[in-house]
Amino acid sequence: MKLSPEAILLRWVNYHLERAGTHRRVTNFQSDITDSEVYTHLLKQIAPQDVDVTTEALYEKDLISRAEMMLEQAAKLKCRAFVMPQDVVNGVYKLNLAFVANLFNNHPGLEQTNGAIDGYETIEETTYRNWINSMGVSPHVNWLYSDLADGLIVFQLYDIIKPGTVKWNKVHRKFTNERKKFMEKLENCNYAVELGKDLKFSLVGIGGQDINEGNVTLTLALIWQLMRAYTLSILTQLAESGNPIVEKEIVQWVNNKLTGAGKKSSIRSFQDPTISDAKVVIDLIDAIKPGAINYDLVKQGTTEEDRLANAKYAISMSRKAGARVYALPEDIAEVKPKMVMTVFACLMALDYVPNMDSARQ
């Protein structure tokens, strides 16, 4: 990458500060953010139009109280995470970096064609990161390449996909020795690649060093195969035969579930253009969890904007219902068959195996 994750976030914050019309700029996430003014302006600037984020915190003189007021605004964006008021006032670097990264990932406030932020996360990267975080890994992944560089997240994913795969006594879990930690992280990544090969992943030309160094193409190649293996594991769990369930069986289940709940929507395939307004997904969620959907929030879907809004609502409510959906709203609105399939598969898993995680354990 041309810029480090921190440099990208600094550029992103300054971009929005300029658009907000304030003279403030940041050069770090320590001393420059302790008065909460930058965060207050940033939150106001990136907030969606329908969310009432204010700058009232600027009128509070006590820094701790001001930070609390600022974080109350962050909560409106569902982004009150990582920092407490004292962490802001004390300029705790790692926590503030995580706070900003979370804002960046959830409310970038950038057009897809906007080149103002070099290194802005791609749709593919967002999809993969969403999937990883939907698995419940720890810590939360904010930046794919740096956060996977020690191999620990990858090991957690292996163990979720196929429990018992990782021999944890071979894994370095903590890196306390400055002189040894580089080699320990590299050894972890080498072992992660070795496990992938054991699971028949296609990892020709990929070594542990590539993951450790955050090689974009090769890291994405590994994550894609992890995501594919997870999806296949879901489909296999849904089938009684021990083989992955096929598309027509998922389509049949979707339509039966909708009909059984008295819904009028249906699909013919994962390429069905009617999926674009997301209403069939919304109806399916309501069929699985009756009363979960507030239909006053569902738009007609006649415009691109309405379809995307419905898709965002569908994704949000799927996750709220407990489905590990990792597709993006754009995947539904643009009817991308492979990603649409994962949405329905995850909802099917929720309906068939509501306690899938505990069942695995």
N, C-alpha and C positions, 0 to 999 in steps of 0.2 A: 504494500500500500504506500502511496506517496506521503500520506500523513498518518501520524500515530492516532489512536483513538482519542486521546486527550486533545490533540491539535484540532481534530475534526469537531469535537464538542465546543472548544473555544471559538472556533470560526462560526459555528452554528449559533451560539449564544450572541456573539457580536453582530451577526447578520440580523437577528431579530431585535436586538437593542437599537440598531440603526433604523430599522423599520418602525420601531415604536416611537422614534423621535427623541430619544434621550441621549445625552452626551456620554453616558457611562459606557465603558468598555471593560472587558476582562482579559487578563493575561495569565491568570491562574485560578484554581478552585480552592484557594486558601484565603489569603488576605483580601482579595478582591470581592469576596461574596459575604463577608462577615456581617455587614449591615443589612442584608436581605433586600436591598434596593434593586440589585440586578435581578434577583429571582422574582421579585414582585412585578417588575416590568416585563420580564420574560413570560411569566404565567399569563398575564393579561394579553400579551401579543399572540401567543400560540393557542389560546382557548378557542374552541368552536363558538360560533356566533350564538348558539342556543344555551351556552353555559355562562352564567353571570359571575365572572371572575372580576374582582375589584382590585384597586390599588390603595385601599384604605390603610394598609399596613404602613405606608410611607409617612403617615401622620402620627404614628406611635413612636415616642422617643426612646423608651426602654428597648434595648436590642433583643432581649429574650422574648418579650411580649410581641415585638414586631415579627420575629422569626416564627412565633406560634401563629400569628395572624396570617403570615405568608403561607405557612403549611396548611392552614385551613382552606386557603384558595387552591392549593395543590390537591387537596382532598376532593374538590369539586371535579377535578380532572382524573380522579382515581389514581393519583400519582403521589400520594403521601406515603413515601417509603424511604427506607435507608437512614434518614436523618431525623434527629430530635432537634428542638430549638437550640440547645447548647452546642450541638455539632456544627450548626451553621455559624453561630457566633464565635466558636473556637476555630473555625476553618479546618475541620478534620478532613484531610485531603481525600482519602479513599471513599468515605461515606458521601461526601459532596459530589465526587466524580460519579458515583453510582446513582445518586439522585438525579443529576443532569442527564446521564445516559438513559435513565428510565423515561424522563420527559422527552428526550430526543426520539426514542423508539416508539412512544405512544402518541405523541403529538408533534411530529416534525415540522408541520406548518410549511411544507415545501411542495411546489408543483413537481410532478415527475420529470418535467423537462427542464427544471431549474438547475442550472449548473453552478449556483452560488456556493454550494458546499461540496468541495472536492472530496470524494470518498463516501458520500452519502449512501446509506444502506440500500441495496437493490431489493426488488420484490422477492427474488429468489432467496436472498439472505434473510429477509424478514420471515419468509415462510419457514425456513429451516430453524431459525431462532425461536419462532413461535412453537414449533413442534417440540424442540428440546425443552423449553420451559413448561410446556403442557405435560411433560413426563414427570414433573415434580422434582427435578434434579436440584442439588444444592452445591454451590450457590447459584442464584439466578443468573442466567447468561444475558449480558448486555451487549457484548461485542464478540462475534463468533470466533475470530481468529486468536485474539489474546486470551479469551476465557477458556479455550479448549487446549491451550498450549502445554498444559501439564498432564493432560490425558485423563484427569480424574472425572470430568463430565462424561467423556466417551465410555469409561468403564461403567459408570452408572447406567448409561443407555444400554450397553451390552447386557447388564444384569436384569434390566427391565424386559428386554426383548426375549432373552433366553436365560432365566435364572440359573445360577451356578456356573455360568460361562467363565466368570472372572475368578482367578485364584488370588484373593486379596492379599495373601501373604507375600505375593510377588510385587505388590504395588507400593510405591512410596506415597504415603498419604499426607505427610507434612514435610515442609522444606525449611528446616531451622538453621542448617549450616550453609552460610553464604557461599563457601567454596565448593560445596558438594551439590547444591540445588540444581545447577544447570545440568549436570550429568544425571541426576535423579529424575528430572522432568523428561529428559531425552530417553532414558530407560523406560519410563512409563509409556511414552509415545511409541517406542519400538514394540513394546508388549501389546499396545492397542492395535497396531497394524497386524501383528502376529495373530491376534484373536480374530480380526476381520478375515484373514486368510483361512483360519480354521472354520469360519462360518461360510466359506465359499464366496466371499466378496471378491469382486474383481479389483485388485489393488496393484496391478502391474505398474511398476515405476513409482509407487508411493512408498516412502520410508518414514520412519518415526521423526526424522529431522524435518520433513515437510510439514507435519502437523505442529511440531514444536516451534517452527519458524513462522507459522501462519500462512503457508503457501495457499493462496486463495483457491485456485483451481483444484488442487489436490485435497484440500480440506473439505471443500464442497462435495467432491466426489465421494469421500468417505461418509459424510453426513447423509447424502442422498441414499446411499446403500443402507445405512442404518434406518432411515425413515421408511424405505421400501420394505426392509425386513420386519419392521414393527407393524406396518400395514398388513403384510402377509400373516403375521402372527395373530392379528385381530381376526382376519378373515378365516383363518384355520380354527380359531376358537369358536367361531360362529357356526361352523359346519360340524356335523356329526361324523363325517367320513374321515376326518384327520387330514384332509386336503383342503386348501383354501377354497372358500365359497366363491362362486362365479358371479359375474355381473347380473345375469338374468335373475338369479336368486335374490340378490339385494333389491333389484327393481320390483320383483314380485312382492317382497316383504314390505317395501315402501308403500306400494299401492294397496295391499291388504290392510296395513296399519291405518292408512288414511281412510279407506272405506269403512273400516270397523269403528272409526271415531266420527263417522258422519261427515267427513270432509269431501269436498267436490274436486279438489286438485288431484293430479296424478302425473306420472312420468312414463315415457316410453323407453328412454335410455338415459345415460349420463350426458348425452349430447342434445337432449331435448331442449329446444330454445325457450320453452316455457319456464325453465329453471331460472332464467336470467333475472326475473323479478323477485326471486327468493321466497315467494309465497308458499311454494310446496315445502320448502325446508321449514318455514315458520309453522305451517299446518302440522307438519310431522312432529315438531317439538311439542306442540299443544296436544297431539295425539298420545305422545309418550308421557307427558306431564300435564294432564288436563288442568286448564286454568293458568298455565305458566305464561301465556302470551297476552299482552295487552294489545288487542287488535286496533285500538285507537291510534297506535303508533305506526301501524302498517300502512304504507303509502300505496297508491294505485299501481305504480310501477310502469307508467307510460313514458317516463323520461329516464334518461341515463342516470340523472341525479337521484331520482326516486328509487331506481333499481339498486343503486349502490347503497343508499340509506337502508333499504330493506335487508340487503345482504349483510351489512354491518350489524343490524339488529339480530338477524338470524345467527350469526357467528357468536355474538355476545350471549344470546339466550341459550345456545347450544352448550357453551362452556358453563354457564350458570346452572344448567340442568345436570352437569356432571360429565358431559361428553368431552373427550380429549381431542377436540377439533383443532387442527393446526392450519387449515386452509385460510386464505385471505378473502375478504369480501369481494375483491376483484375477480377471484377465481370463480365465484358463483355468478356474479354479474356478467362476466365474459364467457360463462359456461365452458370452463376448461375441464374436459371429461375426467382426467386422472385425479385432479384435485376435488372435483365434485364427488367422485366415487368415495374418496376418503371421508368426506363430510357425512354421506349416508352410511358408510361402514361404521364410523364412530358412533353415530346415533343408534344404529342397529345394535352395536355392542352395548351401549347404555341400556337399551331395552331388554336385551337377552341376558347380559351379565352385568347387572347394575353395580355389583361389588367386585368388579374385575380385579382391582388391585389386591384386595384381601384374599380373593380366590387364588391369586398367584402365590401368595405367601402362605 
